[in-house]
């Protein structure tokens, strides 16, 4: 199996990590009763870590579908090469680093990690657009 497809599978796992990390800290703040309820009641404002993990999760799921489509498109069209592999690895590595950086509220470096992940996306996008190195 090409490395890009393996990275796509790891990206799915990272998506689950985002989901469980966000709900874990939210449950920590609001309690298990809230977690197992219908969640209809109004809640007090979230603590900083709750908000950061929710935003990190939202950010991840804004870019993950793009990566998934590009990997599948490049694979189906026979466009996988060393650059798409590098792009997929950059994207996944940067997204793994991004989560704890966002959770800790680390400025600048978090944005740099996001930029690296976007560079990875561009490396996946170029072949699909017919552009090569």
C-alpha positions in Angstrom: 0.0 0.0 0.0 1.4 3.4 -0.9 2.6 5.5 2.0 0.0 8.2 1.2 -2.8 5.8 1.8 -1.2 4.7 5.1 -0.9 8.3 6.1 -4.6 8.8 5.3 -5.4 5.9 7.7 -3.2 7.5 10.3 -5.0 10.8 9.6 -8.3 9.1 10.5 -6.8 7.9 13.8 -5.6 11.5 14.5 -9.2 12.7 13.8 -10.4 10.3 16.5 -7.7 11.6 18.9 -9.0 15.2 18.2 -12.5 14.1 19.0 -11.7 12.3 22.2 -9.2 14.9 23.5 -11.8 17.7 23.0 -14.6 15.7 24.7 -12.3 14.5 27.5 -11.5 18.0 28.7 -15.1 19.2 28.2 -16.3 16.3 30.3 -13.6 17.2 32.9 -15.0 20.7 33.1 -18.8 19.9 33.0 -18.9 16.4 34.4 -19.9 12.9 33.4 -23.6 13.6 34.0 -23.4 16.4 31.4 -21.6 14.0 29.0 -24.3 11.3 29.3 -27.2 13.7 29.2 -29.0 15.2 26.2 -26.8 18.3 26.7 -29.7 20.7 26.4 -28.8 23.0 29.2 -26.9 26.2 28.8 -23.3 25.9 30.0 -20.9 28.3 31.6 -18.1 29.5 29.4 -15.5 26.8 28.6 -12.1 26.9 30.3 -9.3 27.9 28.0 -8.1 24.3 27.3 -11.7 23.3 26.4 -12.0 26.1 23.8 -8.5 25.5 22.4 -9.1 21.7 21.9 -12.5 22.4 20.3 -10.9 25.0 17.9 -8.0 22.6 17.1 -10.6 19.9 16.3 -12.6 22.2 14.1 -9.4 23.3 12.3 -8.3 19.7 11.7 -11.7 18.7 10.2 -11.6 21.8 7.9 -8.4 20.5 6.2 -8.7 16.7 6.6 -11.3 16.3 3.9 -9.1 18.2 1.5 -6.1 15.9 2.2 -8.3 12.8 2.0 -9.6 13.8 -1.4 -6.2 14.8 -2.7 -4.6 11.5 -1.6 -7.4 9.5 -3.2 -7.4 11.6 -6.3 -3.6 11.3 -6.7 -3.8 7.6 -6.1 -6.6 7.0 -8.5 -4.9 9.0 -11.3 -1.5 7.3 -10.7 0.1 10.5 -9.7 1.7 9.4 -6.4 5.4 10.1 -6.4 8.1 11.1 -3.9 6.6 14.6 -3.6 3.2 13.4 -2.8 4.7 11.1 -0.2 6.7 14.1 1.3 3.5 16.2 1.2 1.5 13.6 3.0 4.3 13.1 5.6 4.6 16.8 6.1 0.9 17.2 6.6 0.6 14.4 9.1 3.7 15.3 11.1 2.7 18.9 11.3 -0.9 18.0 12.3 0.4 15.7 15.1 2.6 18.5 16.4 -0.2 21.1 16.0 -2.6 19.5 18.5 -0.5 19.8 21.6 0.8 23.2 20.6 -2.8 24.4 20.3 -3.8 22.7 23.6 -0.9 24.4 25.4 -1.8 27.8 23.8 1.6 28.1 22.2 1.6 31.1 19.8 3.7 31.4 16.6 5.1 27.8 16.6 1.5 26.6 16.3 1.0 28.8 13.3 4.3 27.5 11.8 3.1 23.9 12.3 -0.1 24.9 10.5 2.0 26.4 7.7 4.0 23.2 7.3 0.7 21.2 7.1 -0.5 23.6 4.3 2.8 23.1 2.4 2.1 19.3 2.6 -1.4 19.9 1.2 0.1 22.0 -1.7 2.5 19.1 -2.5 -0.5 16.8 -2.8 -2.5 19.4 -4.8 0.1 20.2 -7.5 0.0 16.8 -9.3 -3.8 16.8 -9.3 -3.6 20.2 -11.1 -1.2 18.8 -13.6 1.7 20.8 -12.1 5.0 19.0 -11.4 8.5 19.7 -10.3 
